[in-house]
Amino acid sequence: MNSTIRTRKKGNIIMNISKSRSLLYGLAKLLGDINAVQKGKVGQRIVRRQEGKFASRGMSKANKKMFGGK
């Protein structure tokens, strides 16, 4: 399946799904930061984001060991 949507006239790419998805995830992250500031829970958010990064790195390393990635 093609991940782009093309117009019928010129074949120009009007939307790339992966770029749109990245934009939406970035926007959600920003809105979460703003919400944390409003609620006064910035420290808690920072800690949770760091925990998420470490967990993601650990899972990545485990997958590479199991499935032989680079």
N, CA, C and O atoms as a printed pandas DataFrame, in Angstrom:
     atom_number atom_name residue_name chain_id  residue_number  x_coord  y_coord  z_coord
0              1         N          MET        A               1    0.836   -1.176    0.000
1              2        CA          MET        A               1    0.000    0.000    0.000
2              3         C          MET        A               1    0.880    1.239    0.000
3              4         O          MET        A               1    1.858    1.295    0.747
4              5         N          ASN        A               2    0.567    2.204   -0.795
5              6        CA          ASN        A               2    1.333    3.429   -0.898
6              7         C          ASN        A               2    1.020    4.338    0.282
7              8         O          ASN        A               2   -0.142    4.495    0.655
8              9         N          SER        A               3    2.061    4.942    0.877
9             10        CA          SER        A               3    1.851    5.775    2.058
10            11         C          SER        A               3    1.639    7.247    1.714
11            12         O          SER        A               3    1.686    8.102    2.598
12            13         N          THR        A               4    1.406    7.548    0.440
13            14        CA          THR        A               4    1.159    8.929    0.052
14            15         C          THR        A               4   -0.171    9.033   -0.667
15            16         O          THR        A               4   -0.660    8.064   -1.248
16            17         N          ILE        A               5   -0.741   10.211   -0.619
17            18        CA          ILE        A               5   -1.987   10.477   -1.331
18            19         C          ILE        A               5   -1.646   11.434   -2.466
19            20         O          ILE        A               5   -1.021   12.469   -2.234
20            21         N          ARG        A               6   -2.041   11.108   -3.666
21            22        CA          ARG        A               6   -1.700   11.932   -4.825
22            23         C          ARG        A               6   -2.961   12.552   -5.409
23            24         O          ARG        A               6   -4.049   11.982   -5.329
24            25         N          THR        A               7   -2.790   13.743   -6.003
25            26        CA          THR        A               7   -3.911   14.366   -6.697
26            27         C          THR        A               7   -4.062   13.700   -8.044
27            28         O          THR        A               7   -3.096   13.142   -8.565
28            29         N          ARG        A               8   -5.233   13.745   -8.614
29            30        CA          ARG        A               8   -5.470   13.065   -9.897
30            31         C          ARG        A               8   -4.924   13.853  -11.075
31            32         O          ARG        A               8   -4.532   13.254  -12.076
32            33         N          LYS        A               9   -4.885   15.196  -10.986
33            34        CA          LYS        A               9   -4.450   16.008  -12.118
34            35         C          LYS        A               9   -2.950   15.921  -12.370
35            36         O          LYS        A               9   -2.529   15.510  -13.452
36            37         N          LYS        A              10   -2.139   16.302  -11.386
37            38        CA          LYS        A              10   -0.710   16.451  -11.624
38            39         C          LYS        A              10    0.143   15.379  -10.963
39            40         O          LYS        A              10    1.334   15.274  -11.255
40            41         N          GLY        A              11   -0.442   14.585  -10.082
41            42        CA          GLY        A              11    0.337   13.567   -9.390
42            43         C          GLY        A              11    1.207   14.135   -8.283
43            44         O          GLY        A              11    2.115   13.450   -7.812
44            45         N          ASN        A              12    0.958   15.373   -7.850
45            46        CA          ASN        A              12    1.739   15.965   -6.761
46            47         C          ASN        A              12    1.383   15.302   -5.448
47            48         O          ASN        A              12    0.229   14.951   -5.199
48            49         N          ILE        A              13    2.385   15.138   -4.621
49            50        CA          ILE        A              13    2.144   14.566   -3.295
50            51         C          ILE        A              13    1.590   15.674   -2.415
51            52         O          ILE        A              13    2.247   16.691   -2.195
52            53         N          ILE        A              14    0.380   15.472   -1.914
53            54        CA          ILE        A              14   -0.215   16.506   -1.072
54            55         C          ILE        A              14   -0.089   16.183    0.405
55            56         O          ILE        A              14   -0.212   17.077    1.243
56            57         N          MET        A              15    0.155   14.925    0.740
57            58        CA          MET        A              15    0.300   14.589    2.148
58            59         C          MET        A              15    1.105   13.303    2.275
59            60         O          MET        A              15    0.808   12.297    1.631
60            61         N          ASN        A              16    2.097   13.357    3.093
61            62        CA          ASN        A              16    2.883   12.176    3.385
62            63         C          ASN        A              16    2.463   11.714    4.776
63            64         O          ASN        A              16    2.591   12.468    5.740
64            65         N          ILE        A              17    1.975   10.510    4.890
65            66        CA          ILE        A              17    1.398   10.023    6.137
66            67         C          ILE        A              17    2.422   10.008    7.268
67            68         O          ILE        A              17    2.088   10.377    8.394
68            69         N          SER        A              18    3.635    9.599    7.006
69            70        CA          SER        A              18    4.629    9.542    8.087
70            71         C          SER        A              18    4.977   10.934    8.603
71            72         O          SER        A              18    5.179   11.114    9.804
72            73         N          LYS        A              19    5.050   11.917    7.712
73            74        CA          LYS        A              19    5.319   13.289    8.152
74            75         C          LYS        A              19    4.148   13.829    8.962
75            76         O          LYS        A              19    4.347   14.512    9.968
76            77         N          SER        A              20    2.941   13.528    8.531
77            78        CA          SER        A              20    1.758   13.977    9.262
78            79         C          SER        A              20    1.702   13.327   10.640
79            80         O          SER        A              20    1.362   13.972   11.631
80            81         N          ARG        A              21    2.036   12.064   10.685
81            82        CA          ARG        A              21    2.028   11.331   11.952
82            83         C          ARG        A              21    3.061   11.917   12.907
83            84         O          ARG        A              21    2.777   12.101   14.091
84            85         N          SER        A              22    4.253   12.210   12.404
85            86        CA          SER        A              22    5.296   12.813   13.227
86            87         C          SER        A              22    4.850   14.169   13.757
87            88         O          SER        A              22    5.084   14.498   14.920
88            89         N          LEU        A              23    4.216   14.940   12.910
89            90        CA          LEU        A              23    3.717   16.251   13.318
90            91         C          LEU        A              23    2.678   16.114   14.427
91            92         O          LEU        A              23    2.712   16.861   15.405
92            93         N          LEU        A              24    1.765   15.173   14.283
93            94        CA          LEU        A              24    0.723   14.975   15.295
94            95         C          LEU        A              24    1.307   14.497   16.623
95            96         O          LEU        A              24    0.876   14.952   17.683
96            97         N          TYR        A              25    2.283   13.586   16.581
97            98        CA          TYR        A              25    2.917   13.124   17.815
98            99         C          TYR        A              25    3.670   14.267   18.493
99           100         O          TYR        A              25    3.639   14.396   19.717
100          101         N          GLY        A              26    4.343   15.090   17.700
101          102        CA          GLY        A              26    5.049   16.244   18.253
102          103         C          GLY        A              26    4.094   17.233   18.891
103          104         O          GLY        A              26    4.378   17.789   19.952
104          105         N          LEU        A              27    2.958   17.451   18.239
105          106        CA          LEU        A              27    1.948   18.354   18.772
106          107         C          LEU        A              27    1.362   17.806   20.069
107          108         O          LEU        A              27    1.127   18.566   21.008
108          109         N          ALA        A              28    1.125   16.504   20.132
109          110        CA          ALA        A              28    0.600   15.889   21.349
110          111         C          ALA        A              28    1.605   16.029   22.499
111          112         O          ALA        A              28    1.219   16.263   23.644
112          113         N          LYS        A              29    2.883   15.884   22.185
113          114        CA          LYS        A              29    3.928   16.024   23.195
114          115         C          LYS        A              29    3.957   17.460   23.737
115          116         O          LYS        A              29    4.071   17.676   24.943
116          117         N          LEU        A              30    3.852   18.427   22.835
117          118        CA          LEU        A              30    3.833   19.833   23.225
118          119         C          LEU        A              30    2.610   20.151   24.083
119          120         O          LEU        A              30    2.718   20.843   25.095
120          121         N          LEU        A              31    1.459   19.649   23.679
121          122        CA          LEU        A              31    0.242   19.888   24.457
122          123         C          LEU        A              31    0.331   19.249   25.843
123          124         O          LEU        A              31   -0.171   19.808   26.818
124          125         N          GLY        A              32    0.960   18.095   25.931
125          126        CA          GLY        A              32    1.170   17.454   27.223
126          127         C          GLY        A              32    2.077   18.288   28.119
127          128         O          GLY        A              32    1.860   18.375   29.327
128          129         N          ASP        A              33    3.102   18.905   27.513
129          130        CA          ASP        A              33    3.990   19.775   28.280
130          131         C          ASP        A              33    3.241   21.000   28.799
131          132         O          ASP        A              33    3.403   21.395   29.953
132          133         N          ILE        A              34    2.428   21.593   27.942
133          134        CA          ILE        A              34    1.641   22.763   28.341
134          135         C          ILE        A              34    0.678   22.399   29.462
135          136         O          ILE        A              34    0.520   23.153   30.422
136          137         N          ASN        A              35    0.041   21.255   29.338
137          138        CA          ASN        A              35   -0.895   20.791   30.362
138          139         C          ASN        A              35   -0.178   20.571   31.698
139          140         O          ASN        A              35   -0.725   20.892   32.753
140          141         N          ALA        A              36    1.033   20.030   31.660
141          142        CA          ALA        A              36    1.807   19.802   32.879
142          143         C          ALA        A              36    2.160   21.132   33.553
143          144         O          ALA        A              36    2.118   21.238   34.779
144          145         N          VAL        A              37    2.504   22.137   32.757
145          146        CA          VAL        A              37    2.815   23.458   33.310
146          147         C          VAL        A              37    1.583   24.045   33.988
147          148         O          VAL        A              37    1.677   24.595   35.086
148          149         N          GLN        A              38    0.429   23.928   33.335
149          150        CA          GLN        A              38   -0.809   24.476   33.896
150          151         C          GLN        A              38   -1.184   23.799   35.210
151          152         O          GLN        A              38   -1.700   24.443   36.123
152          153         N          LYS        A              39   -0.921   22.496   35.300
153          154        CA          LYS        A              39   -1.285   21.756   36.511
154          155         C          LYS        A              39   -0.183   21.765   37.561
155          156         O          LYS        A              39   -0.378   21.266   38.669
156          157         N          GLY        A              40    0.978   22.329   37.220
157          158        CA          GLY        A              40    2.084   22.381   38.161
158          159         C          GLY        A              40    2.762   21.047   38.374
159          160         O          GLY        A              40    3.274   20.782   39.462
160          161         N          LYS        A              41    2.777   20.198   37.356
161          162        CA          LYS        A              41    3.366   18.862   37.477
162          163         C          LYS        A              41    4.500   18.665   36.463
163          164         O          LYS        A              41    4.638   17.598   35.864
164          165         N          VAL        A              42    5.299   19.709   36.289
165          166        CA          VAL        A              42    6.385   19.649   35.315
166          167         C          VAL        A              42    7.433   18.617   35.719
167          168         O          VAL        A              42    7.892   17.837   34.884
168          169         N          GLY        A              43    7.809   18.612   36.987
169          170        CA          GLY        A              43    8.819   17.666   37.462
170          171         C          GLY        A              43    8.404   16.222   37.238
171          172         O          GLY        A              43    9.210   15.394   36.812
172          173         N          GLN        A              44    7.147   15.926   37.527
173          174        CA          GLN        A              44    6.626   14.572   37.342
174          175         C          GLN        A              44    6.665   14.189   35.861
175          176         O          GLN        A              44    6.984   13.052   35.515
176          177         N          ARG        A              45    6.342   15.141   35.000
177          178        CA          ARG        A              45    6.353   14.865   33.556
178          179         C          ARG        A              45    7.769   14.591   33.063
179          180         O          ARG        A              45    7.988   13.687   32.257
180          181         N          ILE        A              46    8.728   15.375   33.549
181          182        CA          ILE        A              46   10.124   15.185   33.140
182          183         C          ILE        A              46   10.596   13.789   33.541
183          184         O          ILE        A              46   11.222   13.083   32.750
184          185         N          VAL        A              47   10.291   13.403   34.770
185          186        CA          VAL        A              47   10.702   12.082   35.256
186          187         C          VAL        A              47   10.075   10.984   34.406
187          188         O          VAL        A              47   10.759   10.037   34.017
188          189         N          ARG        A              48    8.790   11.098   34.118
189          190        CA          ARG        A              48    8.114   10.060   33.333
190          191         C          ARG        A              48    8.638    9.982   31.911
191          192         O          ARG        A              48    8.751    8.891   31.352
192          193         N          ARG        A              49    8.960   11.122   31.318
193          194        CA          ARG        A              49    9.509   11.094   29.954
194          195         C          ARG        A              49   10.882   10.447   29.934
195          196         O          ARG        A              49   11.203    9.710   29.001
196          197         N          GLN        A              50   11.706   10.714   30.956
197          198        CA          GLN        A              50   13.018   10.076   31.034
198          199         C          GLN        A              50   12.874    8.570   31.250
199          200         O          GLN        A              50   13.610    7.780   30.658
200          201         N          GLU        A              51   11.924    8.179   32.099
201          202        CA          GLU        A              51   11.680    6.750   32.309
202          203         C          GLU        A              51   11.269    6.084   31.003
203          204         O          GLU        A              51   11.697    4.965   30.718
204          205         N          GLY        A              52   10.460    6.745   30.223
205          206        CA          GLY        A              52   10.022    6.212   28.935
206          207         C          GLY        A              52   11.182    6.049   27.965
207          208         O          GLY        A              52   11.258    5.060   27.237
208          209         N          LYS        A              53   12.090    7.030   27.959
209          210        CA          LYS        A              53   13.265    6.939   27.086
210          211         C          LYS        A              53   14.141    5.752   27.467
211          212         O          LYS        A              53   14.593    5.001   26.603
212          213         N          PHE        A              54   14.382    5.586   28.790
213          214        CA          PHE        A              54   15.219    4.477   29.240
214          215         C          PHE        A              54   14.563    3.132   28.940
215          216         O          PHE        A              54   15.239    2.186   28.535
216          217         N          ALA        A              55   13.261    3.047   29.135
217          218        CA          ALA        A              55   12.545    1.795   28.846
218          219         C          ALA        A              55   12.618    1.475   27.361
219          220         O          ALA        A              55   12.812    0.322   26.976
220          221         N          SER        A              56   12.463    2.490   26.534
221          222        CA          SER        A              56   12.512    2.299   25.088
222          223         C          SER        A              56   13.894    1.827   24.645
223          224         O          SER        A              56   14.017    0.934   23.806
224          225         N          ARG        A              57   14.924    2.432   25.213
225          226        CA          ARG        A              57   16.290    2.018   24.873
226          227         C          ARG        A              57   16.552    0.581   25.306
227          228         O          ARG        A              57   17.174   -0.194   24.580
228          229         N          GLY        A              58   16.073    0.235   26.491
229          230        CA          GLY        A              58   16.255   -1.131   26.985
230          231         C          GLY        A              58   15.562   -2.155   26.114
231          232         O          GLY        A              58   16.117   -3.214   25.820
232          233         N          MET        A              59   14.339   -1.836   25.699
233          234        CA          MET        A              59   13.600   -2.754   24.829
234          235         C          MET        A              59   14.272   -2.863   23.474
235          236         O          MET        A              59   14.311   -3.942   22.882
236          237         N          SER        A              60   14.802   -1.751   22.978
237          238        CA          SER        A              60   15.495   -1.765   21.699
238          239         C          SER        A              60   16.721   -2.671   21.750
239          240         O          SER        A              60   16.961   -3.464   20.838
240          241         N          LYS        A              61   17.490   -2.543   22.825
241          242        CA          LYS        A              61   18.677   -3.386   22.973
242          243         C          LYS        A              61   18.301   -4.858   23.094
243          244         O          LYS        A              61   18.962   -5.726   22.524
244          245         N          ALA        A              62   17.231   -5.131   23.841
245          246        CA          ALA        A              62   16.788   -6.519   24.003
246          247         C          ALA        A              62   16.345   -7.105   22.663
247          248         O          ALA        A              62   16.659   -8.254   22.352
248          249         N          ASN        A              63   15.622   -6.323   21.876
249          250        CA          ASN        A              63   15.181   -6.802   20.559
250          251         C          ASN        A              63   16.359   -7.058   19.631
251          252         O          ASN        A              63   16.360   -8.018   18.860
252          253         N          LYS        A              64   17.367   -6.184   19.714
253          254        CA          LYS        A              64   18.546   -6.383   18.874
254          255         C          LYS        A              64   19.284   -7.664   19.236
255          256         O          LYS        A              64   19.786   -8.373   18.364
256          257         N          LYS        A              65   19.344   -7.955   20.546
257          258        CA          LYS        A              65   19.995   -9.198   20.971
258          259         C          LYS        A              65   19.208  -10.416   20.542
259          260         O          LYS        A              65   19.782  -11.420   20.120
260          261         N          MET        A              66   17.871  -10.326   20.653
261          262        CA          MET        A              66   17.031  -11.473   20.306
262          263         C          MET        A              66   16.969  -11.716   18.808
263          264         O          MET        A              66   17.038  -12.857   18.351
264          265         N          PHE        A              67   16.838  -10.632   18.042
265          266        CA          PHE        A              67   16.585  -10.772   16.607
266          267         C          PHE        A              67   17.760  -10.397   15.746
267          268         O          PHE        A              67   17.658  -10.431   14.519
268          269         N          GLY        A              68   18.875  -10.041   16.349
269          270        CA          GLY        A              68   20.105   -9.789   15.591
270          271         C          GLY        A              68   20.090   -8.549   14.734
271          272         O          GLY        A              68   20.372   -8.627   13.539
272          273         N          GLY        A              69   19.773   -7.426   15.298
273          274        CA          GLY        A              69   19.801   -6.163   14.555
274          275         C          GLY        A              69   21.169   -5.519   14.614
275          276         O          GLY        A              69   22.085   -6.042   15.249
276          277         N          LYS        A              70   21.305   -4.385   13.953
277          278        CA          LYS        A              70   22.572   -3.652   13.941
278          279         C          LYS        A              70   22.772   -2.864   15.201
279          280         O          LYS        A              70   23.790   -2.189   15.352
